[in-house]
Amino acid sequence: MTYVITQPCCNDASCVDVCPVNCIHPTPDEKPFATTEMLYIDPDTCIDCGACVEECPVEAIYAENDLEEVDAPYLDINAQYYTKHPIGPDWPDPVKLPSIDAALGTLHVAIVGSGPAACYAAMELTAKPRMEVDMFERLPTPYGLVRAGVAPDHPGTKGVTDQFRSAVGKRNVHCHFNVEVGEDVTHEELLRHHHAVIYAVGAAGDRRLDIPGEDLPGSHAATEFVAWYNGHPDYADRTFDLSGERAVIVGNGNVALDVARILVTDPDVLATTDLADHALEALRSSNIREVVVLGRRGPAQAAYTNPELLALGRMPNVDVVVDPEEAVLDPASRALVDADDAEPSLQLKVKQVEEFAQRAANPAHKRIVLRFLTSPVDILGDGHVESVRIARNEMVADASGVLGAKPSDVIETLDTGLILRSIGYRGRPVAGLPFDDRRGVIPNENGRVIDPETGTPIPGVYVAGWIKRGPTGVIGTNKYCSAETVHMVIDDFSAGRLDAPEDREALDRLIAERAPNAIDYQGWQRIDKTERAGGRAAGRARTKLVTIDSMLAAARADTSP
């Protein structure tokens, strides 16, 4: 019997470390790690020990005998990876962080942000002795996009917060939530009180379409919609027009599929999740029956992953619709998919679309329509979105042979009152730091922030996560991104390249004066307890508090018997 990794896989790779026979790949030290959709267990090497099951933070690993029918395809998905990447004898050893000479004293590090990259950085730092970490988060609640970005109907993925909780709850991690760096405390002040500052602030912005009508009411960034239904306090008061029968999503990455799924999922099902109450109320009144997902390239180049695509096909009373003509690959893409060295994941992605194209839709069901080779050219409406014009594309190779989408003169119009653009997150500048506006990241080398004019590192300043590498990868990808950055911090500290900080009491006084409503770890625990208690009463994991005032009230609540 073998064990099998399934859809919730976060690429954290904790399972890799405990596997006694090295049967889980790709490991973080292998080149494919940054690009694969998930991790895979080799059925021929697995010895059925079950160590990976206990270690998995998101409960994604099952014995093959325990797989439910809907997860049965993952048995083949795991095995097929090794048809292209057979286990070899010379797998590289994992990279280990260096130790710090005790004579150097305690390393003081500030981490700005509290999402996955920030939490993984804290985990790496506090795994070593003589470490003190100050974590800063502008919201009263931690965990970034795990809380405000992961779809409510993917609760398994949020299980990674159990690991994060153990990190931020350590005695040598001092949490300063509801404190905004750049407002309540400056970058220069953080540097003055720490050897190093790691910015793990993610990519809070979104990319624009830059087409006429994009700013009409009814046209929104999908990132805003996601934050709204997840209860982010900055977006809790937003409204979205759900009165029409069709919504259009531009882009076909995993976020686009999440949004499409939420729009057509039975509200009674959503009522069992931690979806924000205001979003649940709005979705109960929604008239949307069809969600059209526009992808500018073909099925072989779609941005979503196989696990998310497979999840669509399992939705009850929802049909996934694909026009058979749009499922046909152009000759160049067909050749890539059929090549002897083609990735099994690519072949599966195309095969699944082809199967959807063969299915007959039930008129009584809601629908998610996957469109390919289509791009919006303008959004039309008199004071509000009423329709979108889309151009038919064709795949064309450039001078280097790379395939890209080129618009044609074939235009069609889709009636809709709601358009959500889902074409990527984008980093925002941080006051006092250089910024690469083209890439939307802080310029860096392996996590060390550099002066873009000279290429030299800026002493004591580092980045991790999306603000370091761009919005790529999944939750677990940040673990090794953060480990690389922490490695740079320790190297610089050990080499004497970091200035000694001022005393910690001065920092505490500064925060108390500038941010009197700051919340520490115990305050967050009281918020968490309040949300979980509300959830139990409603038969849910939690009911989220969605305003700063309600969070502050919960954080200050008297928990004595």
SEMIBA-977029 format. One line per 10 residues: number of its first residue (from 1); their letters; for each residue x, y, z of C-alpha. Coordinates in steps of 0.2 Angstrom, whole numbers, plus 5000, padded with zeros to 4 digits. Example, Ala and Ser with C-alpha at 12.3 -4.5 7.8 and 13.67 -1.06 7.14 Angstrom:
1> as> 5062,4978,5039 | 5068,4995,5036
***
This chain:
1> mtyvitqpcc> 5000,5000,5000 | 5006,5018,4996 | 5001,5035,5003 | 4994,5048,4992 | 4995,5067,4992 | 4979,5076,4987 | 4971,5093,4983 | 4975,5103,4999 | 4994,5101,4997 | 5002,5117,5002
11> ndascvdvcp> 5020,5112,4997 | 5026,5116,5014 | 5037,5100,5012 | 5036,5096,5031 | 5032,5078,5025 | 5049,5078,5015 | 5059,5080,5031 | 5051,5065,5040 | 5051,5053,5026 | 5063,5039,5030
21> vncihptpde> 5065,5033,5012 | 5065,5050,5002 | 5050,5045,4992 | 5042,5063,4992 | 5047,5075,4978 | 5051,5087,4972 | 5060,5092,4988 | 5065,5111,4991 | 5082,5107,4985 | 5077,5101,4968
31> kpfattemly> 5074,5113,4953 | 5055,5108,4950 | 5050,5112,4968 | 5046,5131,4964 | 5035,5126,4949 | 5026,5110,4953 | 5007,5111,4958 | 5010,5100,4973 | 5021,5087,4980 | 5020,5068,4975
41> idpdtcidcg> 5023,5052,4984 | 5032,5038,4973 | 5021,5022,4976 | 5036,5011,4971 | 5047,5018,4985 | 5034,5022,4999 | 5036,5009,5013 | 5018,5013,5021 | 5026,5020,5037 | 5013,5034,5038
51> acveecpvea> 5026,5047,5045 | 5020,5060,5032 | 5002,5059,5037 | 5006,5064,5055 | 5017,5079,5049 | 5006,5086,5035 | 5000,5103,5041 | 4984,5103,5030 | 4979,5084,5031 | 4982,5081,5012
61> iyaendleev> 4989,5064,5014 | 4979,5048,5014 | 4983,5029,5013 | 4977,5023,4996 | 4964,5012,5004 | 4956,5027,5013 | 4954,5038,4998 | 4937,5044,4994 | 4931,5041,4977 | 4932,5060,4972
71> dapyldinaq> 4951,5059,4977 | 4954,5043,4967 | 4963,5052,4953 | 4977,5058,4964 | 4983,5040,4965 | 4987,5041,4947 | 4993,5059,4948 | 5006,5055,4961 | 5012,5040,4951 | 5013,5049,4935
81> yytkhpigpd> 5025,5062,4941 | 5038,5048,4943 | 5036,5043,4925 | 5045,5059,4921 | 5055,5061,4936 | 5061,5044,4942 | 5069,5042,4959 | 5088,5044,4957 | 5102,5039,4969 | 5110,5056,4970
91> wpdpvklpsi> 5096,5067,4977 | 5104,5083,4985 | 5105,5085,5004 | 5093,5098,5012 | 5101,5115,5015 | 5103,5118,5034 | 5104,5135,5042 | 5121,5139,5050 | 5123,5141,5069 | 5127,5157,5078
101> daalgtlhva> 5142,5159,5089 | 5136,5161,5106 | 5149,5175,5109 | 5140,5186,5097 | 5125,5187,5109 | 5106,5188,5104 | 5101,5192,5086 | 5086,5204,5086 | 5075,5204,5071 | 5059,5213,5066
111> ivgsgpaacy> 5047,5205,5054 | 5035,5216,5045 | 5019,5206,5040 | 5012,5190,5048 | 5007,5180,5033 | 5015,5163,5028 | 5032,5171,5023 | 5033,5180,5039 | 5028,5165,5050 | 5040,5154,5041
121> aameltakpr> 5054,5166,5044 | 5049,5167,5063 | 5049,5148,5063 | 5066,5147,5055 | 5074,5160,5067 | 5066,5154,5083 | 5073,5136,5079 | 5090,5143,5084 | 5095,5148,5101 | 5098,5167,5106
131> mevdmferlp> 5085,5174,5095 | 5072,5188,5098 | 5059,5192,5085 | 5047,5207,5084 | 5032,5204,5072 | 5022,5219,5066 | 5005,5217,5057 | 4994,5232,5053 | 4978,5222,5056 | 4973,5215,5073
141> tpyglvragv> 4973,5197,5066 | 4988,5188,5059 | 4991,5175,5045 | 4988,5186,5030 | 4981,5178,5015 | 4978,5161,5024 | 4965,5171,5033 | 4959,5183,5020 | 4964,5174,5004 | 4961,5155,5005
151> apdhpgtkgv> 4944,5151,5000 | 4932,5147,5014 | 4927,5130,5006 | 4946,5124,5007 | 4947,5123,5026 | 4960,5110,5025 | 4972,5122,5018 | 4970,5134,5033 | 4977,5120,5044 | 4994,5127,5041
161> tdqfrsavgk> 4990,5140,5054 | 4992,5127,5068 | 5011,5128,5063 | 5010,5147,5063 | 5002,5148,5080 | 5016,5138,5088 | 5029,5150,5080 | 5021,5167,5084 | 5016,5161,5102 | 5034,5158,5107
171> rnvhchfnve> 5041,5168,5121 | 5054,5175,5111 | 5042,5181,5098 | 5034,5198,5102 | 5018,5201,5092 | 5013,5219,5088 | 4997,5218,5079 | 4986,5233,5074 | 5003,5242,5072 | 5007,5249,5055
181> vgedvtheel> 5025,5251,5050 | 5026,5268,5041 | 5013,5276,5051 | 5015,5270,5069 | 5033,5266,5068 | 5045,5270,5054 | 5057,5259,5044 | 5072,5269,5052 | 5065,5266,5070 | 5064,5248,5066
191> lrhhhaviya> 5082,5247,5060 | 5088,5257,5076 | 5080,5244,5087 | 5085,5228,5078 | 5100,5220,5070 | 5089,5216,5055 | 5072,5220,5047 | 5063,5207,5036 | 5049,5214,5026 | 5036,5200,5022
201> vgaagdrrld> 5022,5211,5017 | 5015,5201,5002 | 5008,5209,4986 | 4992,5218,4992 | 4989,5227,4975 | 4981,5220,4959 | 4985,5221,4941 | 4974,5231,4929 | 4967,5227,4912 | 4970,5244,4905
211> ipgedlpgsh> 4954,5244,4894 | 4940,5256,4892 | 4926,5255,4905 | 4937,5246,4917 | 4932,5258,4931 | 4913,5257,4928 | 4903,5252,4944 | 4901,5233,4943 | 4919,5231,4937 | 4931,5225,4952
221> aatefvawyn> 4947,5217,4956 | 4944,5199,4961 | 4956,5202,4975 | 4943,5214,4983 | 4930,5201,4981 | 4940,5188,4989 | 4944,5200,5004 | 4926,5204,5005 | 4919,5186,5007 | 4934,5182,5018
231> ghpdyadrtf> 4929,5196,5030 | 4945,5207,5028 | 4940,5223,5038 | 4946,5235,5024 | 4933,5227,5012 | 4919,5222,5023 | 4908,5236,5018 | 4910,5234,4999 | 4895,5229,4989 | 4894,5218,4973
241> dlsgeraviv> 4880,5218,4961 | 4874,5200,4961 | 4857,5204,4954 | 4861,5198,4936 | 4862,5180,4930 | 4879,5180,4923 | 4896,5185,4931 | 4912,5186,4920 | 4929,5183,4928 | 4944,5189,4918
251> gngnvaldva> 4959,5177,4920 | 4959,5159,4924 | 4972,5156,4938 | 4967,5148,4955 | 4960,5164,4962 | 4948,5165,4947 | 4942,5147,4950 | 4940,5151,4969 | 4929,5165,4965 | 4919,5156,4952
261> rilvtdpdvl> 4916,5142,4964 | 4910,5153,4978 | 4898,5162,4966 | 4888,5146,4962 | 4890,5136,4978 | 4875,5132,4987 | 4874,5145,5001 | 4869,5132,5014 | 4885,5124,5010 | 4895,5140,5012
271> attdladhal> 4885,5142,5029 | 4896,5128,5036 | 4912,5138,5032 | 4920,5153,5039 | 4914,5164,5025 | 4910,5181,5032 | 4892,5184,5037 | 4889,5199,5026 | 4895,5189,5011 | 4884,5174,5015
281> ealrssnire> 4869,5185,5017 | 4872,5193,5000 | 4875,5176,4991 | 4859,5170,4998 | 4850,5183,4988 | 4861,5181,4973 | 4853,5178,4956 | 4870,5172,4947 | 4868,5156,4938 | 4882,5157,4926
291> vvvlgrrgpa> 4900,5162,4929 | 4911,5164,4913 | 4930,5162,4916 | 4940,5170,4902 | 4957,5164,4898 | 4968,5173,4885 | 4978,5157,4880 | 4973,5139,4877 | 4970,5125,4888 | 4988,5120,4888
301> qaaytnpell> 4993,5137,4895 | 4979,5139,4908 | 4986,5147,4924 | 4975,5136,4936 | 4982,5120,4944 | 4975,5102,4941 | 4969,5101,4959 | 4958,5116,4958 | 4952,5111,4941 | 4947,5094,4947
311> algrmpnvdv> 4938,5102,4962 | 4927,5111,4950 | 4921,5095,4942 | 4916,5088,4959 | 4903,5102,4963 | 4886,5096,4966 | 4872,5104,4955 | 4885,5114,4945 | 4891,5110,4927 | 4908,5114,4920
321> vvdpeeavld> 4905,5119,4902 | 4918,5120,4889 | 4915,5123,4870 | 4922,5108,4861 | 4930,5120,4848 | 4939,5129,4862 | 4946,5113,4869 | 4955,5109,4853 | 4974,5114,4854 | 4983,5123,4841
331> pasralvdad> 4996,5113,4833 | 5011,5119,4843 | 5003,5117,4859 | 4997,5099,4854 | 5015,5095,4850 | 5020,5101,4867 | 5007,5090,4876 | 5010,5075,4865 | 5029,5076,4867 | 5038,5061,4875
341> daepslqlkv> 5045,5072,4888 | 5029,5082,4892 | 5025,5084,4910 | 5011,5073,4916 | 5003,5088,4925 | 5001,5097,4908 | 4994,5082,4900 | 4981,5080,4914 | 4976,5098,4913 | 4972,5096,4894
351> kqveefaqra> 4964,5080,4896 | 4952,5086,4910 | 4947,5101,4899 | 4943,5089,4884 | 4932,5078,4896 | 4923,5094,4902 | 4920,5098,4883 | 4911,5081,4881 | 4899,5083,4895 | 4881,5088,4892
361> anpahkrivl> 4875,5102,4903 | 4860,5100,4914 | 4848,5116,4911 | 4843,5115,4929 | 4861,5117,4936 | 4871,5132,4938 | 4886,5133,4927 | 4905,5138,4926 | 4909,5141,4908 | 4928,5140,4905
371> rfltspvdil> 4932,5150,4889 | 4949,5149,4881 | 4959,5161,4869 | 4948,5176,4873 | 4953,5193,4880 | 4942,5208,4885 | 4944,5223,4874 | 4932,5235,4882 | 4918,5235,4896 | 4902,5244,4891
381> gdghvesvri> 4888,5252,4901 | 4878,5267,4905 | 4884,5272,4922 | 4886,5253,4927 | 4893,5238,4919 | 4881,5230,4906 | 4892,5220,4895 | 4910,5216,4890 | 4917,5214,4872 | 4929,5200,4870
391> arnemvadas> 4941,5196,4856 | 4945,5179,4850 | 4964,5175,4851 | 4976,5164,4842 | 4992,5156,4849 | 5007,5163,4839 | 5026,5159,4842 | 5037,5174,4844 | 5055,5175,4836 | 5062,5164,4850
401> gvlgakpsdv> 5048,5151,4848 | 5038,5155,4864 | 5019,5154,4861 | 5009,5169,4865 | 4991,5175,4863 | 4988,5187,4848 | 4970,5195,4847 | 4960,5193,4830 | 4947,5203,4823 | 4933,5191,4829
411> ietldtglil> 4923,5200,4842 | 4908,5195,4853 | 4899,5203,4867 | 4893,5195,4883 | 4880,5203,4894 | 4884,5205,4912 | 4882,5216,4927 | 4898,5210,4936 | 4916,5209,4930 | 4930,5203,4941
421> rsigyrgrpv> 4948,5204,4935 | 4959,5191,4941 | 4975,5193,4932 | 4987,5193,4947 | 4992,5201,4963 | 5005,5215,4963 | 5017,5221,4976 | 5016,5239,4983 | 5031,5251,4987 | 5037,5251,5005
431> aglpfddrrg> 5042,5268,5012 | 5060,5270,5014 | 5065,5256,5002 | 5069,5254,4984 | 5055,5247,4973 | 5055,5238,4956 | 5039,5245,4948 | 5040,5234,4933 | 5041,5218,4943 | 5031,5224,4958
441> vipnengrvi> 5045,5218,4970 | 5058,5226,4982 | 5075,5223,4973 | 5085,5210,4981 | 5097,5196,4980 | 5092,5180,4989 | 5083,5191,5001 | 5095,5204,5004 | 5088,5221,4999 | 5100,5230,4987
451> dpetgtpipg> 5102,5247,4980 | 5096,5246,4962 | 5109,5259,4956 | 5124,5251,4964 | 5119,5233,4966 | 5126,5233,4984 | 5116,5226,4999 | 5107,5239,5010 | 5113,5233,5028 | 5101,5225,5039
461> vyvagwikrg> 5086,5225,5027 | 5079,5209,5020 | 5063,5203,5011 | 5054,5186,5010 | 5038,5180,5001 | 5029,5189,4987 | 5037,5206,4989 | 5054,5197,4987 | 5050,5185,4972 | 5033,5191,4965
471> ptgvigtnky> 5016,5182,4968 | 5021,5165,4963 | 5020,5148,4971 | 5008,5141,4985 | 5009,5143,5004 | 5023,5131,5007 | 5034,5139,4994 | 5036,5153,5006 | 5044,5141,5019 | 5060,5139,5008
481> csaetvhmvi> 5059,5157,5002 | 5060,5163,5020 | 5073,5150,5025 | 5084,5158,5011 | 5082,5175,5018 | 5085,5170,5036 | 5101,5161,5030 | 5107,5179,5023 | 5102,5187,5040 | 5112,5174,5050
491> ddfsagrlda> 5127,5175,5038 | 5127,5194,5040 | 5126,5194,5059 | 5140,5181,5060 | 5151,5191,5049 | 5148,5207,5059 | 5139,5217,5045 | 5124,5222,5056 | 5123,5236,5068 | 5119,5233,5086
501> pedrealdrl> 5102,5238,5091 | 5096,5250,5104 | 5087,5243,5120 | 5071,5234,5119 | 5062,5244,5132 | 5064,5259,5121 | 5055,5250,5107 | 5041,5245,5119 | 5039,5263,5125 | 5038,5269,5107
511> iaerapnaid> 5025,5257,5102 | 5014,5261,5118 | 5015,5279,5114 | 5012,5278,5095 | 5000,5263,5095 | 4990,5263,5111 | 4978,5250,5103 | 4992,5238,5098 | 4987,5220,5101 | 4999,5206,5107
521> yqgwqridkt> 4998,5188,5105 | 4986,5186,5120 | 4975,5199,5113 | 4974,5189,5096 | 4971,5173,5106 | 4955,5182,5114 | 4950,5187,5096 | 4952,5169,5090 | 4943,5162,5105 | 4928,5174,5102
531> eraggraagr> 4927,5169,5084 | 4928,5151,5087 | 4914,5152,5101 | 4903,5161,5088 | 4907,5147,5076 | 4902,5133,5088 | 4885,5141,5091 | 4882,5141,5072 | 4889,5125,5068 | 4904,5132,5059
541> artklvtids> 4923,5133,5062 | 4922,5151,5067 | 4912,5167,5063 | 4924,5181,5059 | 4924,5198,5067 | 4925,5210,5052 | 4928,5227,5060 | 4943,5234,5069 | 4932,5240,5083 | 4924,5222,5086
551> mlaaaradts> 4942,5215,5086 | 4948,5227,5098 | 4934,5224,5110 | 4937,5205,5109 | 4955,5207,5112 | 4952,5217,5128 | 4938,5206,5134 | 4940,5199,5152 | 4943,5181,5150 | 4943,5177,5169
561> p> 4930,5165,5175
***
